[in-house]
Amino acid sequence: MGPDESRRFCDLDEYAELQALMGGTTSILGLDLVDENAPPPSCIRGLARNLDYQSGLHGEQAGHEPIVWVLGVFSDMKFDAARKLHDRMDAGRLDLAVVHAAEGRKDDAESRAEFTMLKSWGLLGPHTAVVHGVALGPAEFSQMAKAGAALVWSPRSNMELYGQTADIKQATAAGLKIALAPDWAPTGSQNMLGEIAYAGALDKTFFEQAAV
């Protein structure tokens, strides 16, 4: 990463961390601008813990965290990358793989196929959290719960992009572990406080109307 790229990355990193801290969030992940083949810039040791690059919880060296963030199954996770994740899980060297999957609308076949692919690679288990899961239904939620996987729900970003979000009532009924997160700045909330407020409002409008 050259000096100009490093400076741009650090500006974005610091802005994201400040937004998070303003909402009471002290740990973040998903700053997908670090070149894996180059040392991360020093600003990765920032105000908030960057869980997938430099949390400060596993030594001072950056880039060796036991948490991996994957933007998409088809876009970011090829077979070799999936095999490496699987091997790290089996060896006990990976605490969590946070994977964006099944993000598109419920009638999107490719989004549902991402879940099938994740499962076929042996990556659906207690060390996996699926971000979004908009296209999933009761059967997939039950499989996730049985495998010990978790769901990360980002309702505002889902509604802005697709007009739909994960059926959180079905996910809850399946006994699935669920976390709330604002996804990214362009379509998500500024921080967790905003996302909590949005989720509460959605529960009183979107889900109640759907149940009538």
PyMOL commands that place a pseudoatom at each C-alpha (Angstrom):
pseudoatom trace, name=CA, resn=MET, resi=1, chain=A, elem=C, hetatm=0, pos=[0.000, 0.000, 0.000]
pseudoatom trace, name=CA, resn=GLY, resi=2, chain=A, elem=C, hetatm=0, pos=[1.568, 3.271, -1.153]
pseudoatom trace, name=CA, resn=PRO, resi=3, chain=A, elem=C, hetatm=0, pos=[1.608, 6.516, 0.897]
pseudoatom trace, name=CA, resn=ASP, resi=4, chain=A, elem=C, hetatm=0, pos=[-1.444, 7.984, -0.867]
pseudoatom trace, name=CA, resn=GLU, resi=5, chain=A, elem=C, hetatm=0, pos=[-3.436, 4.766, -0.529]
pseudoatom trace, name=CA, resn=SER, resi=6, chain=A, elem=C, hetatm=0, pos=[-2.421, 4.454, 3.114]
pseudoatom trace, name=CA, resn=ARG, resi=7, chain=A, elem=C, hetatm=0, pos=[-3.517, 8.034, 3.850]
pseudoatom trace, name=CA, resn=ARG, resi=8, chain=A, elem=C, hetatm=0, pos=[-6.896, 7.515, 2.164]
pseudoatom trace, name=CA, resn=PHE, resi=9, chain=A, elem=C, hetatm=0, pos=[-7.405, 4.268, 4.040]
pseudoatom trace, name=CA, resn=CYS, resi=10, chain=A, elem=C, hetatm=0, pos=[-6.545, 5.892, 7.370]
pseudoatom trace, name=CA, resn=ASP, resi=11, chain=A, elem=C, hetatm=0, pos=[-8.966, 8.767, 6.735]
pseudoatom trace, name=CA, resn=LEU, resi=12, chain=A, elem=C, hetatm=0, pos=[-11.784, 6.276, 6.087]
pseudoatom trace, name=CA, resn=ASP, resi=13, chain=A, elem=C, hetatm=0, pos=[-10.746, 4.116, 9.031]
pseudoatom trace, name=CA, resn=GLU, resi=14, chain=A, elem=C, hetatm=0, pos=[-10.717, 7.001, 11.490]
pseudoatom trace, name=CA, resn=TYR, resi=15, chain=A, elem=C, hetatm=0, pos=[-14.091, 8.281, 10.241]
pseudoatom trace, name=CA, resn=ALA, resi=16, chain=A, elem=C, hetatm=0, pos=[-15.670, 4.826, 10.639]
pseudoatom trace, name=CA, resn=GLU, resi=17, chain=A, elem=C, hetatm=0, pos=[-14.199, 4.389, 14.105]
pseudoatom trace, name=CA, resn=LEU, resi=18, chain=A, elem=C, hetatm=0, pos=[-15.451, 7.777, 15.300]
pseudoatom trace, name=CA, resn=GLN, resi=19, chain=A, elem=C, hetatm=0, pos=[-18.964, 7.006, 14.038]
pseudoatom trace, name=CA, resn=ALA, resi=20, chain=A, elem=C, hetatm=0, pos=[-18.889, 3.709, 15.880]
pseudoatom trace, name=CA, resn=LEU, resi=21, chain=A, elem=C, hetatm=0, pos=[-17.585, 5.208, 19.120]
pseudoatom trace, name=CA, resn=MET, resi=22, chain=A, elem=C, hetatm=0, pos=[-20.269, 7.900, 19.074]
pseudoatom trace, name=CA, resn=GLY, resi=23, chain=A, elem=C, hetatm=0, pos=[-22.825, 5.100, 19.276]
pseudoatom trace, name=CA, resn=GLY, resi=24, chain=A, elem=C, hetatm=0, pos=[-21.018, 3.268, 22.072]
pseudoatom trace, name=CA, resn=THR, resi=25, chain=A, elem=C, hetatm=0, pos=[-19.363, 0.633, 19.854]
pseudoatom trace, name=CA, resn=THR, resi=26, chain=A, elem=C, hetatm=0, pos=[-15.775, -0.178, 20.787]
pseudoatom trace, name=CA, resn=SER, resi=27, chain=A, elem=C, hetatm=0, pos=[-15.074, -3.032, 18.333]
pseudoatom trace, name=CA, resn=ILE, resi=28, chain=A, elem=C, hetatm=0, pos=[-15.563, -3.140, 14.550]
pseudoatom trace, name=CA, resn=LEU, resi=29, chain=A, elem=C, hetatm=0, pos=[-14.628, -5.308, 11.597]
pseudoatom trace, name=CA, resn=GLY, resi=30, chain=A, elem=C, hetatm=0, pos=[-14.798, -5.255, 7.830]
pseudoatom trace, name=CA, resn=LEU, resi=31, chain=A, elem=C, hetatm=0, pos=[-12.355, -2.502, 6.824]
pseudoatom trace, name=CA, resn=ASP, resi=32, chain=A, elem=C, hetatm=0, pos=[-11.733, -4.195, 3.492]
pseudoatom trace, name=CA, resn=LEU, resi=33, chain=A, elem=C, hetatm=0, pos=[-9.065, -1.800, 2.223]
pseudoatom trace, name=CA, resn=VAL, resi=34, chain=A, elem=C, hetatm=0, pos=[-5.943, -3.406, 3.619]
pseudoatom trace, name=CA, resn=ASP, resi=35, chain=A, elem=C, hetatm=0, pos=[-3.705, -5.165, 1.093]
pseudoatom trace, name=CA, resn=GLU, resi=36, chain=A, elem=C, hetatm=0, pos=[-3.225, -8.686, 2.467]
pseudoatom trace, name=CA, resn=ASN, resi=37, chain=A, elem=C, hetatm=0, pos=[0.190, -8.856, 0.822]
pseudoatom trace, name=CA, resn=ALA, resi=38, chain=A, elem=C, hetatm=0, pos=[1.477, -5.707, 2.526]
pseudoatom trace, name=CA, resn=PRO, resi=39, chain=A, elem=C, hetatm=0, pos=[1.802, -4.728, 6.193]
pseudoatom trace, name=CA, resn=PRO, resi=40, chain=A, elem=C, hetatm=0, pos=[-1.330, -2.944, 7.452]
pseudoatom trace, name=CA, resn=PRO, resi=41, chain=A, elem=C, hetatm=0, pos=[-0.845, 0.801, 8.041]
pseudoatom trace, name=CA, resn=SER, resi=42, chain=A, elem=C, hetatm=0, pos=[-0.199, 1.861, 11.619]
pseudoatom trace, name=CA, resn=CYS, resi=43, chain=A, elem=C, hetatm=0, pos=[-3.614, 3.560, 11.898]
pseudoatom trace, name=CA, resn=ILE, resi=44, chain=A, elem=C, hetatm=0, pos=[-5.212, 0.092, 12.074]
pseudoatom trace, name=CA, resn=ARG, resi=45, chain=A, elem=C, hetatm=0, pos=[-4.240, 0.309, 15.762]
pseudoatom trace, name=CA, resn=GLY, resi=46, chain=A, elem=C, hetatm=0, pos=[-6.945, 2.903, 16.192]
pseudoatom trace, name=CA, resn=LEU, resi=47, chain=A, elem=C, hetatm=0, pos=[-9.518, 4.242, 18.578]
pseudoatom trace, name=CA, resn=ALA, resi=48, chain=A, elem=C, hetatm=0, pos=[-11.762, 1.192, 18.192]
pseudoatom trace, name=CA, resn=ARG, resi=49, chain=A, elem=C, hetatm=0, pos=[-10.626, -2.419, 18.068]
pseudoatom trace, name=CA, resn=ASN, resi=50, chain=A, elem=C, hetatm=0, pos=[-10.388, -3.710, 14.503]
pseudoatom trace, name=CA, resn=LEU, resi=51, chain=A, elem=C, hetatm=0, pos=[-11.277, -7.315, 15.256]
pseudoatom trace, name=CA, resn=ASP, resi=52, chain=A, elem=C, hetatm=0, pos=[-10.167, -8.770, 11.929]
pseudoatom trace, name=CA, resn=TYR, resi=53, chain=A, elem=C, hetatm=0, pos=[-6.861, -6.865, 11.698]
pseudoatom trace, name=CA, resn=GLN, resi=54, chain=A, elem=C, hetatm=0, pos=[-5.693, -5.475, 15.037]
pseudoatom trace, name=CA, resn=SER, resi=55, chain=A, elem=C, hetatm=0, pos=[-7.751, -5.891, 18.199]
pseudoatom trace, name=CA, resn=GLY, resi=56, chain=A, elem=C, hetatm=0, pos=[-4.904, -5.720, 20.684]
pseudoatom trace, name=CA, resn=LEU, resi=57, chain=A, elem=C, hetatm=0, pos=[-6.292, -8.885, 22.272]
pseudoatom trace, name=CA, resn=HIS, resi=58, chain=A, elem=C, hetatm=0, pos=[-3.938, -11.319, 20.538]
pseudoatom trace, name=CA, resn=GLY, resi=59, chain=A, elem=C, hetatm=0, pos=[-0.581, -9.562, 20.634]
pseudoatom trace, name=CA, resn=GLU, resi=60, chain=A, elem=C, hetatm=0, pos=[0.681, -6.399, 19.024]
pseudoatom trace, name=CA, resn=GLN, resi=61, chain=A, elem=C, hetatm=0, pos=[1.287, -7.782, 15.537]
pseudoatom trace, name=CA, resn=ALA, resi=62, chain=A, elem=C, hetatm=0, pos=[-1.421, -6.777, 13.057]
pseudoatom trace, name=CA, resn=GLY, resi=63, chain=A, elem=C, hetatm=0, pos=[-3.059, -9.146, 10.608]
pseudoatom trace, name=CA, resn=HIS, resi=64, chain=A, elem=C, hetatm=0, pos=[-3.045, -12.295, 12.761]
pseudoatom trace, name=CA, resn=GLU, resi=65, chain=A, elem=C, hetatm=0, pos=[-6.462, -12.171, 14.387]
pseudoatom trace, name=CA, resn=PRO, resi=66, chain=A, elem=C, hetatm=0, pos=[-8.621, -15.318, 14.758]
pseudoatom trace, name=CA, resn=ILE, resi=67, chain=A, elem=C, hetatm=0, pos=[-11.557, -13.526, 13.092]
pseudoatom trace, name=CA, resn=VAL, resi=68, chain=A, elem=C, hetatm=0, pos=[-12.062, -13.347, 9.319]
pseudoatom trace, name=CA, resn=TRP, resi=69, chain=A, elem=C, hetatm=0, pos=[-14.491, -11.099, 7.426]
pseudoatom trace, name=CA, resn=VAL, resi=70, chain=A, elem=C, hetatm=0, pos=[-15.697, -12.242, 3.984]
pseudoatom trace, name=CA, resn=LEU, resi=71, chain=A, elem=C, hetatm=0, pos=[-17.674, -9.858, 1.791]
pseudoatom trace, name=CA, resn=GLY, resi=72, chain=A, elem=C, hetatm=0, pos=[-19.440, -12.520, -0.281]
pseudoatom trace, name=CA, resn=VAL, resi=73, chain=A, elem=C, hetatm=0, pos=[-19.446, -16.258, -0.950]
pseudoatom trace, name=CA, resn=PHE, resi=74, chain=A, elem=C, hetatm=0, pos=[-19.300, -16.052, -4.746]
pseudoatom trace, name=CA, resn=SER, resi=75, chain=A, elem=C, hetatm=0, pos=[-17.402, -12.764, -4.996]
pseudoatom trace, name=CA, resn=ASP, resi=76, chain=A, elem=C, hetatm=0, pos=[-14.709, -13.193, -2.329]
pseudoatom trace, name=CA, resn=MET, resi=77, chain=A, elem=C, hetatm=0, pos=[-14.560, -16.860, -1.372]
pseudoatom trace, name=CA, resn=LYS, resi=78, chain=A, elem=C, hetatm=0, pos=[-13.121, -19.115, -4.056]
pseudoatom trace, name=CA, resn=PHE, resi=79, chain=A, elem=C, hetatm=0, pos=[-12.461, -22.799, -3.406]
pseudoatom trace, name=CA, resn=ASP, resi=80, chain=A, elem=C, hetatm=0, pos=[-8.886, -22.330, -2.177]
pseudoatom trace, name=CA, resn=ALA, resi=81, chain=A, elem=C, hetatm=0, pos=[-9.935, -19.575, 0.242]
pseudoatom trace, name=CA, resn=ALA, resi=82, chain=A, elem=C, hetatm=0, pos=[-12.809, -21.723, 1.537]
pseudoatom trace, name=CA, resn=ARG, resi=83, chain=A, elem=C, hetatm=0, pos=[-10.466, -24.670, 2.067]
pseudoatom trace, name=CA, resn=LYS, resi=84, chain=A, elem=C, hetatm=0, pos=[-8.050, -22.489, 4.040]
pseudoatom trace, name=CA, resn=LEU, resi=85, chain=A, elem=C, hetatm=0, pos=[-10.889, -21.274, 6.266]
pseudoatom trace, name=CA, resn=HIS, resi=86, chain=A, elem=C, hetatm=0, pos=[-12.068, -24.840, 6.786]
pseudoatom trace, name=CA, resn=ASP, resi=87, chain=A, elem=C, hetatm=0, pos=[-8.548, -25.976, 7.701]
pseudoatom trace, name=CA, resn=ARG, resi=88, chain=A, elem=C, hetatm=0, pos=[-8.162, -23.107, 10.179]
pseudoatom trace, name=CA, resn=MET, resi=89, chain=A, elem=C, hetatm=0, pos=[-11.479, -23.996, 11.787]
pseudoatom trace, name=CA, resn=ASP, resi=90, chain=A, elem=C, hetatm=0, pos=[-10.527, -27.670, 12.078]
pseudoatom trace, name=CA, resn=ALA, resi=91, chain=A, elem=C, hetatm=0, pos=[-7.175, -26.739, 13.597]
pseudoatom trace, name=CA, resn=GLY, resi=92, chain=A, elem=C, hetatm=0, pos=[-8.812, -24.472, 16.182]
pseudoatom trace, name=CA, resn=ARG, resi=93, chain=A, elem=C, hetatm=0, pos=[-7.073, -21.386, 14.766]
pseudoatom trace, name=CA, resn=LEU, resi=94, chain=A, elem=C, hetatm=0, pos=[-10.222, -19.513, 13.760]
pseudoatom trace, name=CA, resn=ASP, resi=95, chain=A, elem=C, hetatm=0, pos=[-12.729, -18.226, 16.303]
pseudoatom trace, name=CA, resn=LEU, resi=96, chain=A, elem=C, hetatm=0, pos=[-15.164, -16.742, 13.798]
pseudoatom trace, name=CA, resn=ALA, resi=97, chain=A, elem=C, hetatm=0, pos=[-15.746, -16.345, 10.064]
pseudoatom trace, name=CA, resn=VAL, resi=98, chain=A, elem=C, hetatm=0, pos=[-18.161, -13.478, 9.413]
pseudoatom trace, name=CA, resn=VAL, resi=99, chain=A, elem=C, hetatm=0, pos=[-19.574, -14.081, 5.928]
pseudoatom trace, name=CA, resn=HIS, resi=100, chain=A, elem=C, hetatm=0, pos=[-21.973, -11.957, 3.889]
pseudoatom trace, name=CA, resn=ALA, resi=101, chain=A, elem=C, hetatm=0, pos=[-24.364, -14.503, 2.375]
pseudoatom trace, name=CA, resn=ALA, resi=102, chain=A, elem=C, hetatm=0, pos=[-27.897, -14.691, 0.953]
pseudoatom trace, name=CA, resn=GLU, resi=103, chain=A, elem=C, hetatm=0, pos=[-28.033, -10.906, 0.923]
pseudoatom trace, name=CA, resn=GLY, resi=104, chain=A, elem=C, hetatm=0, pos=[-30.372, -10.444, -2.062]
pseudoatom trace, name=CA, resn=ARG, resi=105, chain=A, elem=C, hetatm=0, pos=[-34.139, -10.623, -2.255]
pseudoatom trace, name=CA, resn=LYS, resi=106, chain=A, elem=C, hetatm=0, pos=[-36.024, -13.754, -1.245]
pseudoatom trace, name=CA, resn=ASP, resi=107, chain=A, elem=C, hetatm=0, pos=[-36.726, -14.646, -4.892]
pseudoatom trace, name=CA, resn=ASP, resi=108, chain=A, elem=C, hetatm=0, pos=[-33.058, -14.355, -5.875]
pseudoatom trace, name=CA, resn=ALA, resi=109, chain=A, elem=C, hetatm=0, pos=[-31.770, -17.846, -6.684]
pseudoatom trace, name=CA, resn=GLU, resi=110, chain=A, elem=C, hetatm=0, pos=[-28.098, -16.826, -6.551]
pseudoatom trace, name=CA, resn=SER, resi=111, chain=A, elem=C, hetatm=0, pos=[-28.462, -15.475, -3.039]
pseudoatom trace, name=CA, resn=ARG, resi=112, chain=A, elem=C, hetatm=0, pos=[-29.993, -18.727, -1.824]
pseudoatom trace, name=CA, resn=ALA, resi=113, chain=A, elem=C, hetatm=0, pos=[-27.274, -20.675, -3.647]
pseudoatom trace, name=CA, resn=GLU, resi=114, chain=A, elem=C, hetatm=0, pos=[-24.653, -18.871, -1.554]
pseudoatom trace, name=CA, resn=PHE, resi=115, chain=A, elem=C, hetatm=0, pos=[-26.030, -20.577, 1.541]
pseudoatom trace, name=CA, resn=THR, resi=116, chain=A, elem=C, hetatm=0, pos=[-25.915, -23.980, -0.167]
pseudoatom trace, name=CA, resn=MET, resi=117, chain=A, elem=C, hetatm=0, pos=[-22.324, -23.368, -1.232]
pseudoatom trace, name=CA, resn=LEU, resi=118, chain=A, elem=C, hetatm=0, pos=[-21.282, -22.273, 2.256]
pseudoatom trace, name=CA, resn=LYS, resi=119, chain=A, elem=C, hetatm=0, pos=[-22.769, -25.457, 3.678]
pseudoatom trace, name=CA, resn=SER, resi=120, chain=A, elem=C, hetatm=0, pos=[-21.222, -27.721, 1.012]
pseudoatom trace, name=CA, resn=TRP, resi=121, chain=A, elem=C, hetatm=0, pos=[-17.772, -26.345, 1.858]
pseudoatom trace, name=CA, resn=GLY, resi=122, chain=A, elem=C, hetatm=0, pos=[-18.236, -27.352, 5.491]
pseudoatom trace, name=CA, resn=LEU, resi=123, chain=A, elem=C, hetatm=0, pos=[-18.271, -23.743, 6.664]
pseudoatom trace, name=CA, resn=LEU, resi=124, chain=A, elem=C, hetatm=0, pos=[-21.657, -23.694, 8.360]
pseudoatom trace, name=CA, resn=GLY, resi=125, chain=A, elem=C, hetatm=0, pos=[-20.929, -24.298, 12.013]
pseudoatom trace, name=CA, resn=PRO, resi=126, chain=A, elem=C, hetatm=0, pos=[-20.362, -22.757, 15.437]
pseudoatom trace, name=CA, resn=HIS, resi=127, chain=A, elem=C, hetatm=0, pos=[-17.502, -20.622, 14.092]
pseudoatom trace, name=CA, resn=THR, resi=128, chain=A, elem=C, hetatm=0, pos=[-19.618, -18.994, 11.359]
pseudoatom trace, name=CA, resn=ALA, resi=129, chain=A, elem=C, hetatm=0, pos=[-21.831, -15.914, 11.398]
pseudoatom trace, name=CA, resn=VAL, resi=130, chain=A, elem=C, hetatm=0, pos=[-23.943, -15.201, 8.307]
pseudoatom trace, name=CA, resn=VAL, resi=131, chain=A, elem=C, hetatm=0, pos=[-24.446, -11.492, 7.634]
pseudoatom trace, name=CA, resn=HIS, resi=132, chain=A, elem=C, hetatm=0, pos=[-27.849, -10.538, 6.119]
pseudoatom trace, name=CA, resn=GLY, resi=133, chain=A, elem=C, hetatm=0, pos=[-29.543, -13.866, 5.208]
pseudoatom trace, name=CA, resn=VAL, resi=134, chain=A, elem=C, hetatm=0, pos=[-32.394, -11.947, 3.539]
pseudoatom trace, name=CA, resn=ALA, resi=135, chain=A, elem=C, hetatm=0, pos=[-33.112, -14.758, 1.062]
pseudoatom trace, name=CA, resn=LEU, resi=136, chain=A, elem=C, hetatm=0, pos=[-33.269, -17.473, 3.717]
pseudoatom trace, name=CA, resn=GLY, resi=137, chain=A, elem=C, hetatm=0, pos=[-36.368, -19.151, 5.106]
pseudoatom trace, name=CA, resn=PRO, resi=138, chain=A, elem=C, hetatm=0, pos=[-37.350, -21.446, 7.999]
pseudoatom trace, name=CA, resn=ALA, resi=139, chain=A, elem=C, hetatm=0, pos=[-35.504, -24.476, 6.607]
pseudoatom trace, name=CA, resn=GLU, resi=140, chain=A, elem=C, hetatm=0, pos=[-32.199, -22.612, 6.302]
pseudoatom trace, name=CA, resn=PHE, resi=141, chain=A, elem=C, hetatm=0, pos=[-32.598, -20.933, 9.689]
pseudoatom trace, name=CA, resn=SER, resi=142, chain=A, elem=C, hetatm=0, pos=[-33.188, -24.347, 11.283]
pseudoatom trace, name=CA, resn=GLN, resi=143, chain=A, elem=C, hetatm=0, pos=[-30.048, -25.718, 9.631]
pseudoatom trace, name=CA, resn=MET, resi=144, chain=A, elem=C, hetatm=0, pos=[-28.051, -22.766, 10.917]
pseudoatom trace, name=CA, resn=ALA, resi=145, chain=A, elem=C, hetatm=0, pos=[-29.366, -23.197, 14.447]
pseudoatom trace, name=CA, resn=LYS, resi=146, chain=A, elem=C, hetatm=0, pos=[-28.657, -26.932, 14.408]
pseudoatom trace, name=CA, resn=ALA, resi=147, chain=A, elem=C, hetatm=0, pos=[-25.108, -26.284, 13.189]
pseudoatom trace, name=CA, resn=GLY, resi=148, chain=A, elem=C, hetatm=0, pos=[-24.523, -23.643, 15.886]
pseudoatom trace, name=CA, resn=ALA, resi=149, chain=A, elem=C, hetatm=0, pos=[-24.071, -20.814, 13.385]
pseudoatom trace, name=CA, resn=ALA, resi=150, chain=A, elem=C, hetatm=0, pos=[-25.312, -17.260, 13.981]
pseudoatom trace, name=CA, resn=LEU, resi=151, chain=A, elem=C, hetatm=0, pos=[-27.098, -14.557, 11.996]
pseudoatom trace, name=CA, resn=VAL, resi=152, chain=A, elem=C, hetatm=0, pos=[-26.068, -10.894, 11.855]
pseudoatom trace, name=CA, resn=TRP, resi=153, chain=A, elem=C, hetatm=0, pos=[-29.146, -8.794, 11.062]
pseudoatom trace, name=CA, resn=SER, resi=154, chain=A, elem=C, hetatm=0, pos=[-28.770, -5.423, 9.287]
pseudoatom trace, name=CA, resn=PRO, resi=155, chain=A, elem=C, hetatm=0, pos=[-32.363, -4.322, 8.680]
pseudoatom trace, name=CA, resn=ARG, resi=156, chain=A, elem=C, hetatm=0, pos=[-31.836, -0.733, 7.552]
pseudoatom trace, name=CA, resn=SER, resi=157, chain=A, elem=C, hetatm=0, pos=[-29.344, -1.613, 4.832]
pseudoatom trace, name=CA, resn=ASN, resi=158, chain=A, elem=C, hetatm=0, pos=[-31.564, -4.509, 3.688]
pseudoatom trace, name=CA, resn=MET, resi=159, chain=A, elem=C, hetatm=0, pos=[-34.661, -2.338, 3.421]
pseudoatom trace, name=CA, resn=GLU, resi=160, chain=A, elem=C, hetatm=0, pos=[-32.798, 0.451, 1.630]
pseudoatom trace, name=CA, resn=LEU, resi=161, chain=A, elem=C, hetatm=0, pos=[-31.293, -1.916, -0.937]
pseudoatom trace, name=CA, resn=TYR, resi=162, chain=A, elem=C, hetatm=0, pos=[-33.960, -4.589, -1.404]
pseudoatom trace, name=CA, resn=GLY, resi=163, chain=A, elem=C, hetatm=0, pos=[-37.162, -3.461, 0.298]
pseudoatom trace, name=CA, resn=GLN, resi=164, chain=A, elem=C, hetatm=0, pos=[-36.930, -6.673, 2.339]
pseudoatom trace, name=CA, resn=THR, resi=165, chain=A, elem=C, hetatm=0, pos=[-34.976, -7.939, 5.288]
pseudoatom trace, name=CA, resn=ALA, resi=166, chain=A, elem=C, hetatm=0, pos=[-34.331, -11.273, 6.959]
pseudoatom trace, name=CA, resn=ASP, resi=167, chain=A, elem=C, hetatm=0, pos=[-37.450, -12.743, 8.536]
pseudoatom trace, name=CA, resn=ILE, resi=168, chain=A, elem=C, hetatm=0, pos=[-36.231, -12.233, 12.054]
pseudoatom trace, name=CA, resn=LYS, resi=169, chain=A, elem=C, hetatm=0, pos=[-39.339, -13.814, 13.580]
pseudoatom trace, name=CA, resn=GLN, resi=170, chain=A, elem=C, hetatm=0, pos=[-38.708, -17.066, 11.722]
pseudoatom trace, name=CA, resn=ALA, resi=171, chain=A, elem=C, hetatm=0, pos=[-35.030, -16.931, 12.683]
pseudoatom trace, name=CA, resn=THR, resi=172, chain=A, elem=C, hetatm=0, pos=[-35.955, -16.433, 16.335]
pseudoatom trace, name=CA, resn=ALA, resi=173, chain=A, elem=C, hetatm=0, pos=[-38.474, -19.275, 16.209]
pseudoatom trace, name=CA, resn=ALA, resi=174, chain=A, elem=C, hetatm=0, pos=[-35.731, -21.557, 14.875]
pseudoatom trace, name=CA, resn=GLY, resi=175, chain=A, elem=C, hetatm=0, pos=[-33.641, -20.807, 17.962]
pseudoatom trace, name=CA, resn=LEU, resi=176, chain=A, elem=C, hetatm=0, pos=[-30.965, -19.041, 15.966]
pseudoatom trace, name=CA, resn=LYS, resi=177, chain=A, elem=C, hetatm=0, pos=[-28.391, -16.821, 17.661]
pseudoatom trace, name=CA, resn=ILE, resi=178, chain=A, elem=C, hetatm=0, pos=[-28.896, -13.291, 16.295]
pseudoatom trace, name=CA, resn=ALA, resi=179, chain=A, elem=C, hetatm=0, pos=[-26.778, -10.131, 16.444]
pseudoatom trace, name=CA, resn=LEU, resi=180, chain=A, elem=C, hetatm=0, pos=[-27.658, -6.655, 15.205]
pseudoatom trace, name=CA, resn=ALA, resi=181, chain=A, elem=C, hetatm=0, pos=[-25.232, -4.536, 13.149]
pseudoatom trace, name=CA, resn=PRO, resi=182, chain=A, elem=C, hetatm=0, pos=[-25.547, -1.481, 10.856]
pseudoatom trace, name=CA, resn=ASP, resi=183, chain=A, elem=C, hetatm=0, pos=[-23.719, -3.037, 7.852]
pseudoatom trace, name=CA, resn=TRP, resi=184, chain=A, elem=C, hetatm=0, pos=[-21.991, -0.157, 6.020]
pseudoatom trace, name=CA, resn=ALA, resi=185, chain=A, elem=C, hetatm=0, pos=[-22.354, 3.627, 5.911]
pseudoatom trace, name=CA, resn=PRO, resi=186, chain=A, elem=C, hetatm=0, pos=[-23.968, 4.164, 2.445]
pseudoatom trace, name=CA, resn=THR, resi=187, chain=A, elem=C, hetatm=0, pos=[-27.191, 2.300, 3.292]
pseudoatom trace, name=CA, resn=GLY, resi=188, chain=A, elem=C, hetatm=0, pos=[-26.925, 1.368, 6.967]
pseudoatom trace, name=CA, resn=SER, resi=189, chain=A, elem=C, hetatm=0, pos=[-27.265, 3.381, 10.149]
pseudoatom trace, name=CA, resn=GLN, resi=190, chain=A, elem=C, hetatm=0, pos=[-24.390, 5.586, 11.321]
pseudoatom trace, name=CA, resn=ASN, resi=191, chain=A, elem=C, hetatm=0, pos=[-23.827, 3.401, 14.347]
pseudoatom trace, name=CA, resn=MET, resi=192, chain=A, elem=C, hetatm=0, pos=[-25.459, 0.842, 16.632]
pseudoatom trace, name=CA, resn=LEU, resi=193, chain=A, elem=C, hetatm=0, pos=[-27.710, 3.361, 18.374]
pseudoatom trace, name=CA, resn=GLY, resi=194, chain=A, elem=C, hetatm=0, pos=[-29.244, 4.269, 15.026]
pseudoatom trace, name=CA, resn=GLU, resi=195, chain=A, elem=C, hetatm=0, pos=[-29.632, 0.620, 14.035]
pseudoatom trace, name=CA, resn=ILE, resi=196, chain=A, elem=C, hetatm=0, pos=[-31.326, -0.271, 17.318]
pseudoatom trace, name=CA, resn=ALA, resi=197, chain=A, elem=C, hetatm=0, pos=[-33.806, 2.565, 16.820]
pseudoatom trace, name=CA, resn=TYR, resi=198, chain=A, elem=C, hetatm=0, pos=[-34.460, 1.488, 13.218]
pseudoatom trace, name=CA, resn=ALA, resi=199, chain=A, elem=C, hetatm=0, pos=[-34.979, -2.148, 14.199]
pseudoatom trace, name=CA, resn=GLY, resi=200, chain=A, elem=C, hetatm=0, pos=[-37.444, -1.106, 16.892]
pseudoatom trace, name=CA, resn=ALA, resi=201, chain=A, elem=C, hetatm=0, pos=[-39.433, 1.025, 14.472]
pseudoatom trace, name=CA, resn=LEU, resi=202, chain=A, elem=C, hetatm=0, pos=[-39.412, -1.765, 11.880]
pseudoatom trace, name=CA, resn=ASP, resi=203, chain=A, elem=C, hetatm=0, pos=[-40.775, -4.227, 14.413]
pseudoatom trace, name=CA, resn=LYS, resi=204, chain=A, elem=C, hetatm=0, pos=[-43.760, -1.934, 15.042]
pseudoatom trace, name=CA, resn=THR, resi=205, chain=A, elem=C, hetatm=0, pos=[-44.496, -1.336, 11.351]
pseudoatom trace, name=CA, resn=PHE, resi=206, chain=A, elem=C, hetatm=0, pos=[-43.123, -3.819, 8.827]
pseudoatom trace, name=CA, resn=PHE, resi=207, chain=A, elem=C, hetatm=0, pos=[-43.427, -7.024, 10.873]
pseudoatom trace, name=CA, resn=GLU, resi=208, chain=A, elem=C, hetatm=0, pos=[-46.717, -6.158, 12.564]
pseudoatom trace, name=CA, resn=GLN, resi=209, chain=A, elem=C, hetatm=0, pos=[-48.277, -5.314, 9.201]
pseudoatom trace, name=CA, resn=ALA, resi=210, chain=A, elem=C, hetatm=0, pos=[-46.956, -8.557, 7.712]
pseudoatom trace, name=CA, resn=ALA, resi=211, chain=A, elem=C, hetatm=0, pos=[-48.577, -10.515, 10.522]
pseudoatom trace, name=CA, resn=VAL, resi=212, chain=A, elem=C, hetatm=0, pos=[-52.029, -9.041, 9.944]
for i in range(1, 212): cmd.bond("trace and resi %d" % i, "trace and resi %d" % (i + 1))
show_as sticks, trace
zoom trace
